[in-house]
């Protein structure tokens, strides 16, 4: 659900929410409401872009820090 996606994204401490990826920092993107918001619902469904999809772009931070941030956000669910 959309509420779960936002709860997860808001619980992240280091990983930032973004509307596009392509930076040195780790980011999460919510394609349903950002990169694919103009795509028809039927086409989004065929592409696998569902309301609960989050895209993670891993940056240059330490792997342990990234994993810890993701674990923290998942526990907040």
C-alpha positions in Angstrom: 0.0 0.0 0.0 1.0 3.6 -0.6 0.9 4.3 3.2 3.5 1.5 3.7 5.8 2.9 1.1 5.7 6.3 2.6 6.2 4.9 6.1 9.3 3.0 4.9 10.7 6.0 3.0 10.2 8.3 5.9 11.9 5.9 8.3 15.2 6.0 6.3 17.8 8.1 8.0 20.7 8.2 5.5 19.1 7.1 2.2 17.3 10.1 0.7 14.0 10.1 -1.2 14.4 11.4 -4.8 12.4 12.0 -7.9 15.2 10.7 -10.2 18.4 8.7 -9.6 21.9 9.4 -10.7 23.9 10.7 -7.8 26.7 9.4 -5.6 24.4 9.1 -2.6 22.0 6.3 -2.0 18.4 7.2 -2.9 15.0 5.7 -3.0 12.5 6.5 -5.8 8.8 5.9 -5.8 8.1 5.3 -9.5 4.3 5.1 -9.0 4.3 8.8 -8.2 7.4 10.1 -9.8 9.2 8.7 -12.9 6.1 6.7 -14.1 3.2 8.9 -12.9 2.3 9.9 -16.4 2.1 6.3 -17.6 -1.3 4.9 -17.8 -2.3 2.5 -15.0 -2.7 -0.4 -17.4 0.8 0.1 -18.9 2.3 0.6 -15.4 0.8 -2.7 -14.3 2.2 -4.5 -17.4 5.6 -3.0 -16.6 5.4 -4.1 -13.0 5.2 -0.6 -11.6 2.8 -1.2 -8.8 1.8 1.0 -5.9 4.2 -0.9 -3.5 7.3 -0.6 -5.7 10.4 1.2 -4.4 13.5 1.7 -6.5 16.8 1.8 -4.6 19.8 3.4 -6.2 22.9 2.5 -4.2 25.5 5.2 -3.8 29.1 5.3 -2.4 28.2 5.0 1.3 29.5 2.1 3.2 27.6 -1.1 2.5 27.0 -1.8 6.2 25.6 1.7 6.6 23.2 1.2 3.7 22.0 -2.2 5.0 21.6 -0.7 8.5 19.4 2.1 7.2 17.3 -0.3 5.2 16.9 -2.7 8.2 15.9 0.3 10.4 13.2 1.4 7.9 11.9 -2.2 7.5 11.6 -2.5 11.3 9.5 0.7 11.3 6.9 -1.1 9.1 
